[in-house]
Amino acid sequence: MSYRRLRRISIAGTVVLLALLTALSALATWGPGRPSAPAVVPAPLAMGTAVERPRHVPLLTLIDDRGRPAALSAWRGKWVVLAPSLTLCHEVCPMTTGALMTLTTELRHAGLANRVIVAEATVDPWRDSPARLRAYRRLTGVNFELLTGTKPEIHRLWKFFGVGYQRVPQGNPPDVDWLTHKPESFDVQHSDALFFLDPAGQERIADEGQPDVSGKLLPALRGLLNDHGRQNLAHPSLPWTAGQALDDLYWLMGREIPASALPPLKAPSAAAAQRALAGSPSSLARLHRQAGDLLGSSASLTAGLYALRGYPVVLNVWQSSCLPCREEFSLFASASARFGRQVAFLGADTSDSASVARPFLAEHPVSYPSYQTSPAQLAPLAAIEGFPDTIFIDRAGKVGYVHIGQYDTLAPLENDIDHYALGRR
């Protein structure tokens, strides 16, 4: 055998050996004996409404509980979570304090305590002096910023955020001031909300609603609630949690979280949806009575949309064999139960036979009907190239927006309903 032939055999053998070693290395890396890294996903916008055009908070100087000037501009460079509150609130504010105390603790555990400011600012500049704020801190153990200010500055602050507040008469019998132990002479009604600011001092997320603390509050906070407050504690309206507030911060920061950390969404039961939608206007109540039905054809859909003029419409385009369609049905079930007294929800089943579509709807209950149609028949409304799509139609019957693809979480869907259906910011 010639030297040249031996050399070729040697080179070929070396190549085969290197390939074998590479394959063994890959097996060692990816084989069953080595656990793979957990899947991560972008943090969802969990509860609030993202502000379409971020706005700079005006230059304001408030007062902290030590009586020192507290300029909001001093917080530039940090994220801010801000809530309206008052120390003599007996309906919701103690719950807000409890939720924000939990959020502050979670931020510390996440290593974000130095990057995020959590604060409550009063809507009661008539009574919430620095001394009263200090007493509230001693009473409750608050672990975040407490702010008050002059009447003009407090007015400017909450006017910017759209928070309404006003003095109203006390009830009969009146609530008792926890500090002076005397009957209160007036109350302050106000909006319940939570706001998120970015390091540039811009408003980025707004959330209207009451905190959900799972019915659990520190005794000092629970003792501040009256009968109405205890009802809110058990059944908060438009609830948000400390965990959702943290997720919204993560969303603003562009952070990722383990996919397993996303809470599963359970669609409301038929009975719960019926309770939520009770008292709907007649045109919308008619849709609710057709919950889960499969109706007519494209011509029927056109007639149905015409009959709904005066109401915004959310039209979800789906197909039974489409996995993303299946996955987002629970989101539409939840959204329609929440907004269905103001917004008409409809489904558009494309290219399924009735014998396939009806069992699918039975397995994925929603509080509205679907029409049998096709992408070609939907073309006058929007060009449908894939599934799912969601078409937002205004009160005049004109298409205002088409969301292409799946909604992964509830918050983006609710944000689009707020913006494109209800015309909120």
Kinemage of the C-alpha trace (Angstrom):
@kinemage 1
@onewidth
@group {chain A} dominant
@subgroup {mainchain}
@vectorlist {calphas} color= white
{ca met a 1} P 0.000 0.000 0.000
{ca ser a 2} L 1.435 3.348 -1.018
{ca tyr a 3} L 2.240 6.095 1.443
{ca arg a 4} L -0.291 8.414 -0.227
{ca arg a 5} L -3.087 5.836 0.236
{ca leu a 6} L -2.151 5.320 3.894
{ca arg a 7} L -2.254 9.064 4.437
{ca arg a 8} L -5.770 9.332 2.947
{ca ile a 9} L -7.019 6.487 5.166
{ca ser a 10} L -5.497 8.166 8.217
{ca ile a 11} L -7.155 11.514 7.435
{ca ala a 12} L -10.542 9.861 6.842
{ca gly a 13} L -10.255 7.988 10.109
{ca thr a 14} L -9.453 11.176 11.977
{ca val a 15} L -12.523 12.904 10.491
{ca val a 16} L -14.771 10.006 11.483
{ca leu a 17} L -13.339 10.002 15.016
{ca leu a 18} L -13.885 13.738 15.407
{ca ala a 19} L -17.484 13.403 14.194
{ca leu a 20} L -18.073 10.588 16.659
{ca leu a 21} L -16.644 12.621 19.546
{ca thr a 22} L -18.827 15.600 18.559
{ca ala a 23} L -21.930 13.421 18.509
{ca leu a 24} L -21.096 11.927 21.920
{ca ser a 25} L -20.535 15.414 23.320
{ca ala a 26} L -23.922 16.547 22.007
{ca leu a 27} L -25.609 13.509 23.532
{ca ala a 28} L -23.970 14.236 26.871
{ca thr a 29} L -25.181 17.812 26.694
{ca trp a 30} L -28.739 17.179 25.537
{ca gly a 31} L -29.401 13.681 26.697
{ca pro a 32} L -31.966 12.744 29.339
{ca gly a 33} L -29.357 12.658 32.051
{ca arg a 34} L -28.898 16.446 31.938
{ca pro a 35} L -31.916 18.661 32.730
{ca ser a 36} L -32.629 21.368 30.171
{ca ala a 37} L -32.861 24.997 31.205
{ca pro a 38} L -36.385 26.092 32.158
{ca ala a 39} L -38.288 27.910 29.434
{ca val a 40} L -38.596 31.647 29.879
{ca val a 41} L -41.037 34.092 28.343
{ca pro a 42} L -41.326 37.883 28.352
{ca ala a 43} L -43.145 39.067 31.460
{ca pro a 44} L -46.775 39.802 30.599
{ca leu a 45} L -48.616 43.058 31.082
{ca ala a 46} L -50.665 41.526 33.847
{ca met a 47} L -53.336 44.040 34.787
{ca gly a 48} L -52.859 47.670 33.836
{ca thr a 49} L -53.437 49.657 30.675
{ca ala a 50} L -50.270 50.738 28.915
{ca val a 51} L -50.319 54.467 28.173
{ca glu a 52} L -50.132 54.841 24.402
{ca arg a 53} L -48.187 58.101 24.586
{ca pro a 54} L -46.118 58.295 27.805
{ca arg a 55} L -46.544 61.643 29.549
{ca his a 56} L -44.115 63.465 31.802
{ca val a 57} L -45.468 63.999 35.296
{ca pro a 58} L -45.497 67.752 36.032
{ca leu a 59} L -42.926 69.189 38.385
{ca leu a 60} L -44.451 68.966 41.846
{ca thr a 61} L -43.154 69.262 45.370
{ca leu a 62} L -45.063 67.268 47.949
{ca ile a 63} L -44.296 66.614 51.627
{ca asp a 64} L -43.232 63.310 53.170
{ca asp a 65} L -44.235 61.979 56.585
{ca arg a 66} L -41.215 63.655 58.188
{ca gly a 67} L -42.338 67.048 56.948
{ca arg a 68} L -39.569 67.290 54.345
{ca pro a 69} L -40.134 68.517 50.765
{ca ala a 70} L -40.447 65.548 48.393
{ca ala a 71} L -39.944 66.586 44.776
{ca leu a 72} L -41.137 63.914 42.364
{ca ser a 73} L -38.260 64.890 40.085
{ca ala a 74} L -35.907 63.468 42.738
{ca trp a 75} L -37.179 60.018 41.757
{ca arg a 76} L -35.856 60.317 38.195
{ca gly a 77} L -33.755 57.293 37.366
{ca lys a 78} L -36.070 54.925 39.255
{ca trp a 79} L -39.318 53.164 38.508
{ca val a 80} L -42.274 54.394 40.567
{ca val a 81} L -45.498 52.704 41.682
{ca leu a 82} L -47.947 55.322 42.983
{ca ala a 83} L -51.427 54.984 44.491
{ca pro a 84} L -53.986 57.512 45.802
{ca ser a 85} L -54.918 56.966 49.424
{ca leu a 86} L -55.926 58.634 52.688
{ca thr a 87} L -55.325 57.590 56.264
{ca leu a 88} L -59.007 57.950 57.204
{ca cys a 89} L -60.295 55.696 54.424
{ca his a 90} L -62.365 52.763 55.683
{ca glu a 91} L -63.426 51.175 52.389
{ca val a 92} L -60.364 50.407 50.210
{ca cys a 93} L -57.156 52.235 51.229
{ca pro a 94} L -56.159 49.791 54.012
{ca met a 95} L -56.253 47.074 51.344
{ca thr a 96} L -54.100 49.231 49.064
{ca thr a 97} L -51.592 49.699 51.871
{ca gly a 98} L -51.493 45.955 52.509
{ca ala a 99} L -50.977 45.129 48.827
{ca leu a 100} L -48.198 47.712 48.428
{ca met a 101} L -46.458 46.438 51.567
{ca thr a 102} L -46.446 42.975 49.959
{ca leu a 103} L -45.147 44.446 46.700
{ca thr a 104} L -42.332 46.228 48.538
{ca thr a 105} L -41.313 42.950 50.198
{ca glu a 106} L -41.377 41.129 46.851
{ca leu a 107} L -39.231 43.847 45.281
{ca arg a 108} L -36.677 43.400 48.046
{ca his a 109} L -36.594 39.626 47.513
{ca ala a 110} L -36.175 40.205 43.765
{ca gly a 111} L -33.216 42.531 44.357
{ca leu a 112} L -35.108 45.541 42.992
{ca ala a 113} L -35.621 47.555 46.173
{ca asn a 114} L -33.069 50.159 45.073
{ca arg a 115} L -34.584 50.513 41.594
{ca val a 116} L -38.265 50.984 42.451
{ca ile a 117} L -40.071 53.567 44.600
{ca val a 118} L -43.449 52.543 46.025
{ca ala a 119} L -45.594 55.382 47.353
{ca glu a 120} L -49.046 56.448 48.452
{ca ala a 121} L -50.014 60.100 48.065
{ca thr a 122} L -53.023 61.473 49.871
{ca val a 123} L -56.331 62.588 48.434
{ca asp a 124} L -57.134 64.208 51.785
{ca pro a 125} L -54.884 67.282 52.086
{ca trp a 126} L -57.357 68.709 54.630
{ca arg a 127} L -56.416 66.173 57.325
{ca asp a 128} L -53.381 64.141 56.219
{ca ser a 129} L -50.603 66.145 57.844
{ca pro a 130} L -47.059 64.759 58.144
{ca ala a 131} L -47.793 64.001 61.815
{ca arg a 132} L -50.841 61.935 60.855
{ca leu a 133} L -48.830 60.089 58.204
{ca arg a 134} L -46.195 59.258 60.825
{ca ala a 135} L -48.901 57.959 63.147
{ca tyr a 136} L -50.295 55.846 60.294
{ca arg a 137} L -46.820 54.393 59.700
{ca arg a 138} L -46.479 53.501 63.389
{ca leu a 139} L -49.946 51.971 63.433
{ca thr a 140} L -49.628 49.858 60.278
{ca gly a 141} L -45.895 49.280 59.820
{ca val a 142} L -45.909 50.789 56.314
{ca asn a 143} L -42.614 50.074 54.513
{ca phe a 144} L -42.886 52.568 51.634
{ca glu a 145} L -43.216 56.310 50.977
{ca leu a 146} L -46.170 58.290 52.380
{ca leu a 147} L -46.804 61.713 50.867
{ca thr a 148} L -49.082 64.680 51.447
{ca gly a 149} L -48.958 68.282 50.258
{ca thr a 150} L -50.757 71.561 49.942
{ca lys a 151} L -54.265 71.511 48.529
{ca pro a 152} L -53.139 73.064 45.199
{ca glu a 153} L -50.266 70.613 44.733
{ca ile a 154} L -52.386 67.567 45.572
{ca his a 155} L -55.013 68.828 43.145
{ca arg a 156} L -52.399 69.229 40.382
{ca leu a 157} L -51.000 65.759 41.047
{ca trp a 158} L -54.266 63.865 40.825
{ca lys a 159} L -55.704 66.000 38.024
{ca phe a 160} L -52.755 64.874 35.896
{ca phe a 161} L -53.507 61.208 36.602
{ca gly a 162} L -57.262 61.607 36.236
{ca val a 163} L -58.016 60.675 39.843
{ca gly a 164} L -61.185 62.262 41.134
{ca tyr a 165} L -61.704 63.034 44.812
{ca gln a 166} L -64.135 65.155 46.800
{ca arg a 167} L -65.275 65.789 50.346
{ca val a 168} L -68.635 64.233 51.183
{ca pro a 169} L -70.715 64.019 54.369
{ca gln a 170} L -70.060 61.217 56.808
{ca gly a 171} L -72.520 58.380 57.192
{ca asn a 172} L -74.865 57.860 60.097
{ca pro a 173} L -73.391 56.804 62.433
{ca pro a 174} L -70.100 58.387 61.335
{ca asp a 175} L -66.819 56.516 61.193
{ca val a 176} L -64.473 57.084 64.122
{ca asp a 177} L -61.030 58.607 63.655
{ca trp a 178} L -58.501 55.931 64.692
{ca leu a 179} L -56.058 58.617 65.885
{ca thr a 180} L -58.302 60.971 67.874
{ca his a 181} L -61.054 58.410 68.645
{ca lys a 182} L -63.625 61.070 67.777
{ca pro a 183} L -66.373 60.888 65.131
{ca glu a 184} L -65.167 62.048 61.722
{ca ser a 185} L -66.814 65.181 60.359
{ca phe a 186} L -66.523 64.312 56.639
{ca asp a 187} L -65.318 61.618 54.259
{ca val a 188} L -63.384 61.773 50.978
{ca gln a 189} L -64.605 59.814 47.978
{ca his a 190} L -61.915 59.051 45.407
{ca ser a 191} L -60.945 56.863 42.482
{ca asp a 192} L -59.143 53.583 43.194
{ca ala a 193} L -56.134 53.253 40.942
{ca leu a 194} L -52.461 52.377 40.593
{ca phe a 195} L -49.923 54.141 38.367
{ca phe a 196} L -46.480 53.167 37.077
{ca leu a 197} L -43.823 55.732 36.114
{ca asp a 198} L -40.595 55.064 34.251
{ca pro a 199} L -37.115 56.390 35.175
{ca ala a 200} L -37.677 59.374 32.869
{ca gly a 201} L -40.611 60.477 35.027
{ca gln a 202} L -43.278 59.450 32.517
{ca glu a 203} L -46.594 57.746 33.223
{ca arg a 204} L -46.480 54.318 31.544
{ca ile a 205} L -49.246 52.149 33.026
{ca ala a 206} L -52.549 53.023 34.681
{ca asp a 207} L -54.793 50.522 36.420
{ca glu a 208} L -58.257 51.228 37.794
{ca gly a 209} L -59.502 48.847 40.436
{ca gln a 210} L -59.251 47.616 43.977
{ca pro a 211} L -56.424 45.540 45.462
{ca asp a 212} L -56.982 41.841 46.013
{ca val a 213} L -55.175 40.617 49.131
{ca ser a 214} L -56.997 37.252 49.212
{ca gly a 215} L -59.066 38.450 52.162
{ca lys a 216} L -55.964 38.707 54.366
{ca leu a 217} L -54.787 41.889 56.071
{ca leu a 218} L -52.657 42.686 59.077
{ca pro a 219} L -54.912 43.234 62.120
{ca ala a 220} L -54.025 46.944 62.276
{ca leu a 221} L -55.161 47.438 58.683
{ca arg a 222} L -58.201 45.183 58.900
{ca gly a 223} L -59.346 47.102 61.973
{ca leu a 224} L -59.611 50.271 59.883
{ca leu a 225} L -62.255 48.783 57.559
{ca asn a 226} L -65.951 49.438 58.042
{ca asp a 227} L -68.729 47.123 56.819
{ca his a 228} L -68.356 48.348 53.246
{ca gly a 229} L -64.607 47.865 53.461
{ca arg a 230} L -64.993 44.293 54.695
{ca gln a 231} L -67.236 43.584 51.701
{ca asn a 232} L -64.535 44.979 49.400
{ca leu a 233} L -61.957 42.844 51.186
{ca ala a 234} L -63.966 39.724 50.377
{ca his a 235} L -65.029 40.801 46.866
{ca pro a 236} L -62.795 43.554 45.410
{ca ser a 237} L -64.025 45.279 42.256
{ca leu a 238} L -61.714 45.035 39.203
{ca pro a 239} L -59.093 43.382 41.417
{ca trp a 240} L -55.316 43.604 41.094
{ca thr a 241} L -52.673 41.846 43.164
{ca ala a 242} L -49.145 42.636 44.314
{ca gly a 243} L -47.889 39.827 42.075
{ca gln a 244} L -49.562 41.391 39.047
{ca ala a 245} L -48.029 44.764 39.920
{ca leu a 246} L -44.607 43.098 39.988
{ca asp a 247} L -45.275 41.475 36.606
{ca asp a 248} L -46.190 44.874 35.163
{ca leu a 249} L -42.907 46.287 36.440
{ca tyr a 250} L -41.097 43.359 34.843
{ca trp a 251} L -42.981 44.063 31.605
{ca leu a 252} L -41.860 47.695 31.672
{ca met a 253} L -38.292 46.632 32.399
{ca gly a 254} L -38.316 44.098 29.554
{ca arg a 255} L -37.477 41.239 31.893
{ca glu a 256} L -38.172 37.554 31.320
{ca ile a 257} L -39.852 35.181 33.760
{ca pro a 258} L -40.143 31.368 33.850
{ca ala a 259} L -42.971 30.210 31.613
{ca ser a 260} L -44.240 28.168 34.551
{ca ala a 261} L -44.733 31.402 36.516
{ca leu a 262} L -47.539 32.552 34.233
{ca pro a 263} L -50.755 31.949 36.163
{ca pro a 264} L -53.244 29.727 34.355
{ca leu a 265} L -56.386 31.553 33.372
{ca lys a 266} L -59.607 29.806 34.265
{ca ala a 267} L -62.556 30.900 32.171
{ca pro a 268} L -65.580 32.012 34.192
{ca ser a 269} L -68.338 29.470 34.604
{ca ala a 270} L -71.599 29.979 32.723
{ca ala a 271} L -73.280 30.988 35.988
{ca ala a 272} L -70.514 33.496 36.827
{ca ala a 273} L -70.680 35.018 33.346
{ca gln a 274} L -74.461 35.267 33.599
{ca arg a 275} L -74.175 37.109 36.907
{ca ala a 276} L -71.556 39.482 35.514
{ca leu a 277} L -73.684 40.271 32.444
{ca ala a 278} L -77.022 40.699 34.224
{ca gly a 279} L -78.708 43.958 33.309
{ca ser a 280} L -77.058 44.297 29.884
{ca pro a 281} L -78.815 46.446 27.255
{ca ser a 282} L -81.328 44.474 25.202
{ca ser a 283} L -79.150 44.181 22.069
{ca leu a 284} L -76.252 42.779 24.077
{ca ala a 285} L -78.507 40.632 26.277
{ca arg a 286} L -79.725 38.962 23.065
{ca leu a 287} L -76.148 37.918 22.311
{ca his a 288} L -75.694 36.542 25.812
{ca arg a 289} L -78.793 34.365 25.379
{ca gln a 290} L -77.094 32.905 22.284
{ca ala a 291} L -73.941 32.005 24.224
{ca gly a 292} L -72.020 29.250 22.454
{ca asp a 293} L -74.463 29.034 19.529
{ca leu a 294} L -73.323 28.576 15.931
{ca leu a 295} L -75.311 30.898 13.697
{ca gly a 296} L -75.990 31.314 9.987
{ca ser a 297} L -73.510 32.469 7.421
{ca ser a 298} L -71.683 35.547 6.225
{ca ala a 299} L -74.957 37.252 5.299
{ca ser a 300} L -76.254 36.607 8.815
{ca leu a 301} L -73.056 38.072 10.272
{ca thr a 302} L -73.467 41.205 8.159
{ca ala a 303} L -77.037 41.596 9.379
{ca gly a 304} L -75.951 40.945 12.970
{ca leu a 305} L -73.259 43.606 12.788
{ca tyr a 306} L -75.720 46.109 11.350
{ca ala a 307} L -78.145 45.403 14.196
{ca leu a 308} L -75.362 46.183 16.684
{ca arg a 309} L -74.710 49.716 15.380
{ca gly a 310} L -74.267 51.960 18.382
{ca tyr a 311} L -72.159 49.376 20.225
{ca pro a 312} L -68.480 48.588 19.665
{ca val a 313} L -67.906 45.032 18.432
{ca val a 314} L -65.015 42.647 19.073
{ca leu a 315} L -65.062 39.911 16.394
{ca asn a 316} L -62.746 36.947 17.061
{ca val a 317} L -61.877 34.943 13.926
{ca trp a 318} L -61.138 31.298 14.730
{ca gln a 319} L -60.976 27.764 13.411
{ca ser a 320} L -61.368 24.574 15.448
{ca ser a 321} L -58.119 22.988 14.207
{ca cys a 322} L -56.085 26.088 15.133
{ca leu a 323} L -54.215 25.500 18.422
{ca pro a 324} L -53.632 29.229 19.151
{ca cys a 325} L -57.377 29.764 18.645
{ca arg a 326} L -58.114 27.139 21.280
{ca glu a 327} L -55.585 28.642 23.686
{ca glu a 328} L -57.050 32.154 23.568
{ca phe a 329} L -60.720 31.152 23.924
{ca ser a 330} L -60.500 31.346 27.729
{ca leu a 331} L -59.188 34.909 27.380
{ca phe a 332} L -62.224 35.911 25.341
{ca ala a 333} L -64.505 34.139 27.813
{ca ser a 334} L -63.052 36.279 30.628
{ca ala a 335} L -62.990 39.517 28.631
{ca ser a 336} L -66.571 39.115 27.411
{ca ala a 337} L -67.781 38.522 30.963
{ca arg a 338} L -66.055 41.716 32.088
{ca phe a 339} L -66.894 44.025 29.152
{ca gly a 340} L -70.011 42.379 27.719
{ca arg a 341} L -72.387 44.966 29.186
{ca gln a 342} L -70.740 47.657 27.015
{ca val a 343} L -69.164 45.768 24.114
{ca ala a 344} L -70.661 43.229 21.693
{ca phe a 345} L -68.518 40.097 21.333
{ca leu a 346} L -68.911 37.761 18.376
{ca gly a 347} L -67.039 34.811 16.931
{ca ala a 348} L -66.375 34.080 13.243
{ca asp a 349} L -65.752 30.375 12.608
{ca thr a 350} L -63.923 29.970 9.326
{ca ser a 351} L -64.034 26.862 7.156
{ca asp a 352} L -65.405 24.416 9.751
{ca ser a 353} L -68.436 22.249 9.208
{ca ala a 354} L -71.230 22.620 11.738
{ca ser a 355} L -70.607 19.062 12.932
{ca val a 356} L -67.047 20.081 13.897
{ca ala a 357} L -67.686 23.612 15.134
{ca arg a 358} L -70.544 22.857 17.524
{ca pro a 359} L -68.618 20.310 19.654
{ca phe a 360} L -65.689 22.750 19.726
{ca leu a 361} L -67.924 25.537 21.082
{ca ala a 362} L -69.371 23.148 23.653
{ca glu a 363} L -65.836 22.425 24.901
{ca his a 364} L -64.824 26.112 24.907
{ca pro a 365} L -67.773 28.039 26.398
{ca val a 366} L -68.055 31.778 25.831
{ca ser a 367} L -70.898 34.216 26.496
{ca tyr a 368} L -71.577 35.057 22.842
{ca pro a 369} L -72.410 33.281 19.551
{ca ser a 370} L -70.252 32.560 16.510
{ca tyr a 371} L -71.144 32.795 12.832
{ca gln a 372} L -70.077 30.355 10.135
{ca thr a 373} L -68.046 32.206 7.527
{ca ser a 374} L -64.771 32.126 5.573
{ca pro a 375} L -61.762 34.392 4.978
{ca ala a 376} L -63.174 35.383 1.577
{ca gln a 377} L -66.485 36.352 3.124
{ca leu a 378} L -64.701 38.394 5.808
{ca ala a 379} L -62.623 40.268 3.207
{ca pro a 380} L -64.911 43.361 3.201
{ca leu a 381} L -64.054 43.761 6.897
{ca ala a 382} L -60.395 42.718 6.925
{ca ala a 383} L -57.932 40.570 5.001
{ca ile a 384} L -57.655 37.295 6.921
{ca glu a 385} L -54.455 35.399 6.144
{ca gly a 386} L -54.150 33.221 9.237
{ca phe a 387} L -55.792 32.352 12.510
{ca pro a 388} L -56.644 33.688 14.978
{ca asp a 389} L -57.332 37.333 14.174
{ca thr a 390} L -59.465 39.812 16.109
{ca ile a 391} L -61.348 42.650 14.411
{ca phe a 392} L -62.366 45.742 16.403
{ca ile a 393} L -65.396 47.545 14.930
{ca asp a 394} L -66.510 50.943 16.225
{ca arg a 395} L -70.027 52.098 17.093
{ca ala a 396} L -70.558 53.322 13.531
{ca gly a 397} L -69.716 49.925 12.075
{ca lys a 398} L -66.238 50.824 10.834
{ca val a 399} L -63.166 48.654 11.440
{ca gly a 400} L -60.763 50.525 13.699
{ca tyr a 401} L -58.091 47.898 14.310
{ca val a 402} L -57.199 44.304 13.480
{ca his a 403} L -55.069 42.307 15.910
{ca ile a 404} L -53.215 39.665 13.927
{ca gly a 405} L -52.405 36.436 15.733
{ca gln a 406} L -52.980 35.054 19.196
{ca tyr a 407} L -53.427 36.953 22.439
{ca asp a 408} L -51.057 35.189 24.848
{ca thr a 409} L -52.394 36.778 28.033
{ca leu a 410} L -55.535 38.609 29.117
{ca ala a 411} L -54.026 42.052 29.728
{ca pro a 412} L -53.167 42.879 26.065
{ca leu a 413} L -56.663 41.837 25.006
{ca glu a 414} L -58.268 43.995 27.700
{ca asn a 415} L -55.959 46.883 26.760
{ca asp a 416} L -57.092 46.656 23.130
{ca ile a 417} L -60.741 46.526 24.208
{ca asp a 418} L -60.196 49.592 26.401
{ca his a 419} L -58.483 51.464 23.583
{ca tyr a 420} L -60.101 50.347 20.341
{ca ala a 421} L -63.605 49.404 21.538
{ca leu a 422} L -64.242 51.801 24.404
{ca gly a 423} L -62.006 54.636 23.240
{ca arg a 424} L -60.169 54.997 26.527
{ca arg a 425} L -56.582 56.172 26.558
